[in-house]
Amino acid sequence: MRSRGREHPGSVFTVEAPNRVWAGDLTYIWTGEGWLYLAVLLDLYSRRVVGWAMGQRLTGELAEQALTMAVMNRTPRAGLVHHSDRGSQGGFNRSTQHWVVRRIVGTC
């Protein structure tokens, strides 16, 4: 699967197999009772959702829950690349995302 890199317009990378590169993002959804926050992880090879979590507050735990679901469902090996948009919503910034991946998956 070829994907365009957002950080470097025009760049293309290839994902050779499932569970090698996951991309995650956080979003919010308005409901009649207020905002719900959704953390999602996609496998860039299959383009399928591999993990998700929803909650009433936007916290780092929400992203960690989505990652935990993905790991439990897919059991990736060390070397998994987890990419997010560099945001720091809910305290889940670039430095903590790598800590969470190492803690859950192992040395990546």
Residue pairs with C-beta under 8 A, 6 or more apart in sequence:
1 14
1 15
1 44
1 45
1 46
1 47
2 12
2 13
2 14
3 12
3 13
3 14
3 15
3 44
4 10
4 11
4 12
5 11
5 12
5 13
6 85
15 21
15 44
15 45
16 45
17 45
18 43
18 45
18 46
18 74
19 43
19 45
19 50
19 74
19 75
19 76
19 77
19 80
20 44
20 45
20 76
20 79
20 80
20 81
21 43
21 44
21 45
21 80
21 81
21 83
22 41
22 42
22 43
22 44
22 50
22 51
22 70
22 76
22 80
22 81
22 82
22 83
23 41
23 42
23 44
23 82
23 83
23 84
24 39
24 40
24 41
24 42
24 63
24 66
24 67
24 82
24 83
24 84
24 97
25 39
25 40
25 84
25 85
26 37
26 38
26 39
26 40
26 58
26 62
26 63
26 87
26 89
26 90
26 92
27 37
27 38
27 40
28 35
28 36
28 37
28 38
28 58
29 35
29 36
29 37
29 38
34 56
35 56
36 54
36 55
36 56
37 54
37 55
37 56
37 57
37 58
37 62
37 90
38 52
38 53
38 54
39 52
39 53
39 54
39 62
39 63
39 65
39 66
40 49
40 51
40 52
40 66
41 49
41 50
41 51
41 52
41 66
41 67
41 69
41 70
41 82
42 48
42 49
42 50
43 50
43 74
50 69
50 70
50 73
50 74
51 66
51 67
51 68
51 69
51 70
51 71
51 73
52 66
52 69
53 62
53 63
53 65
53 66
53 69
54 62
55 61
55 62
55 65
57 90
58 89
58 90
59 90
59 91
59 92
60 90
60 91
60 92
60 96
60 100
61 90
62 90
62 92
63 84
63 90
63 92
63 97
63 100
64 92
64 100
64 104
67 82
67 100
67 101
67 104
68 104
70 76
71 104
71 105
76 105
78 105
78 106
78 107
78 108
79 108
80 101
80 105
80 108
81 108
82 97
82 98
82 101
82 108
84 92
84 94
84 97
86 93
86 94
87 93
88 94
92 100
98 108
101 108
102 108
